[in-house]
Amino acid sequence: MADSHPDGGTVLSAAAGSGVGNRYQANFDAFSLSSDPLLAVVADGMGDGPGSAMAGRTAVDLVVERARGRKEGLVEAVAEAHRLVFDFGRDNGVLAGCTVTALAECPDGFWLAQIGDSRLYRWRGGLLELLTTDHTMAWLGAVHGWYPFDSAEARAARYHLTRFVGHFEAPEPDLLRVGVRSGDVLLLCTDGVAEQVPYRRLAEVLGSDAPAEDAVRALLDDAEAAGGRDNATAIVVRSA
């Protein structure tokens, strides 16, 4: 794809992909990527049951339906997903929930909605930055010094989400404007990529001149080579 955007330059290329890995027999991640305007979204279901599959697919479909070119649609989609996913879990007696990271190109720039621990990274000028916050107890513990980030306590706390789609309190997503300049590379990914592919490798792949399709494939291959302990999904967007 090649589209102009409000911050200057063009979206040179974008690609998406997902892998099952070795932990689950099915893929409980969901994603969508479309252009004109750009809309990219990844979701990661909680667990491996019907509530996981329903939550991820429902959240992604609602973002696609409501958020094309509208930042308000991002918030509306998450709110509706909360209601449908919570009702599904309650009515069927199952765990139902998912994360969502969604990036929408709007008339006044790129807007991001974030809930859970899927992520958005931006490569710019030799620096890879994480633009999102993980809504987990592990993140809070690392920030506030409750335990070392690589400790057993931190590993366990990564599975304790403080915000997710389907939460009974229907927490709001983070909503922020993301600046995009010529030469930027964006990565939306689930924790199957973020937790298995080291920061330096992410920077190496995104900082290369490889097409978006090749970057996605490299990241998924790296996640698989690291053990494939989770479903893994990546969307890479290159700006020219």
N, C-alpha and C positions, 0 to 999 in steps of 0.2 A: 504494500500500500504506500501511497505518497500523498499526504494531505497537508495543507497549510494549517497553522495554528496560531492563536492570539499572541504568543510570546515570541514569534519570529521563527524563520526556518520552516522546515517541513518534516513530517514523520516519514523518514526514508524507508523504513521497513519494520515490520512487527511480526512476531510468530509466537505460537503457543504449543505446549505439549504436556503430556502427563504420563506417568508410569505407575504400575501397580506396586512394584517392589516385591519383597519376599515375606512380609509380615501378614498381609491379608490376601485372600483369594480374589477379591474384587477391588475396584478403585472407588473410594468414597470421597475423593476430591471431585470438584466440578469447576468448570471454567467456561469463559466465553471471550472472544476477541472479535471486534468488528471495527470498521473504519467509516469515515465520513458521516458524523464525527467519530473520533476514536473512543471506544468504550472497551475497557479491559477489566475483567473480574475473575478472581479466584476464590474458592470456598473449600473448606476442609471440614468434612463431617466428623463428629465426635463418636468414636467407637466404630464398630463394624456391623451394626444392625440396621434394620429398616428406617429407624429414626435418623440415622446418620445420612443414609442415601437420600431420604426425603428432604432433609434440611438443606444440604448443599445444593441440590438441584433446584429446590424452591427458591432459595435466596438468589442464586444466579439468574434464574428466569425472571424474577421480579425486578432485579437491577436492569436487565436488558429491556424489559417492558417499560420501565418508568424513568430511567436515568439517561436516556440518549439525549445529550445536549442540555441536560437540566441538573444542576447540582441539588436542587430541592428534591429531585426524583431519587437521589441516593438515599436521603434520609427517609423518604416515604417508603422506599423499597425495604429498607431494614425494619421499619416499624411494622409493615404488613407481614414480613417474614417472621418476625417475633410472634405475632398472633397465630399464624398458621402452624408454625413449627411447635410452639408450646401446646396448642390444642391437639396436634397429632400425638405428641408424647403423652399427654394426659389421657386422651381417649383410648390409646392403644397400650398404655402401661409400659412404655419403652423410653429409653434415653433418646432424646431428639435435640440436636443442636449442631451448630457449625460456626466456623469463623468466616469472615468476609473481608476481602481487600478489593476495592473497586476504584478505578480511575476513569473519569469521564471528561472528555473535551467539551467545554462549554463556551458560550460567547465571551466570557470574561476570563478564560484561562482553563487550566486543568485542575479538577477538583477530585479529592480522594476521600473516600469513606472507609474507615477501618474499625473492625471489631474482632477481637480475638488475637491470635498470634501468627496469622499469615502476615506477609511483609511486603513493603515497597522499598527498594534500594534505588539510588541514583548515582551513576558514574558521571563525574564531571571534572575535567581538568586534572586527571590523575588521582582523584580521590573518590573512593566509594563510600557513600553515606547511607545509613539506615534512616529513612524518613518517618517510619512508623514506630509506635510503642507497642510492645507485647502486653496484652492484658492478661498477665499471669502473676501468680505469687512469686515465681522465680524472678521475674523482672523487678518486682517491688523489693524482693530480698537482696538482689544484686545492687540496686540503686541505694538502698538504705543500710547496706552492710550487715544484713542479718546472718549471712553465711557466704562462703566463697562461691563464685559462680559455677565452678567446676566440681562442687561437692555433691555428695549423695543427696543431701537435703535439697540442693538446687535442682538436681535432676528430677526428683520426685515432684517438686513444686512447679515444674514446667507443664505438668498435666493438670494443674489447678488453674483453670481459666477464671478470671474475675469478671469478664464480659464475654458474651457470645450470643449469637442468634438463637432464640428459644429460651433464654433466661426468663424466669418468672417475673422479674422486675422490669423487663424490656429496656435495658440500658441503651442510651444513645450511642451511636458510633462517633469516633473522632472524625471531624470534618475539617479538612485543611486544603488550602490552595497550594498547588505544587508548581513552582516555576520550571519551565522547560526551555532550554537554550539550544542553539545549534551545536551539535556534537554530543549532547547528553545521551546517555543510555539508561533506560529504566528497566527494572526487574520487579515484577510481581511474582511472589512464590508462596507456596505452602511450607509448613515447617519440615516436610520431607526433604526439601532442598536446603532450607536455612539451617537445619540442625545437622545435616550430613556433609554439606560442602563448605569447607573452611572459608573464612573471609578472604584470605589472600587468593584462593582459587576463584572465588566469585569475581574479585577485582581483575584477575588475569583474563578471565573469559570475557567479561563485559568491557574491559579496556582494550581488547583486540579489535582488529578490523573485520572480524568474521561477520557474515550476514546473520540476521536475527535467528533464522532457522538453525544455523550451525551452533550458535550460542546456546539455544534451548536444548539441542541434542547433547551438547557437551555437558551441560549441567545435569541433565537427567542421567546420562551415563556415569557421571561422577557420583551421583546419589546412589545409583545401583552398585557401583564398585565399592562404596563405603559400607555396604551391607544391605542396602535396600530395606531398611527397618520400618519404612512407612511409605504410603503413597506419596508421590512427588509430582508437583505441578509447577511449571514456570511459564511466564509470558515475558518476552523481551521486546522492548520498543526502542528503536534507534531514531534519533532526530538528526537531520542534516541541515 
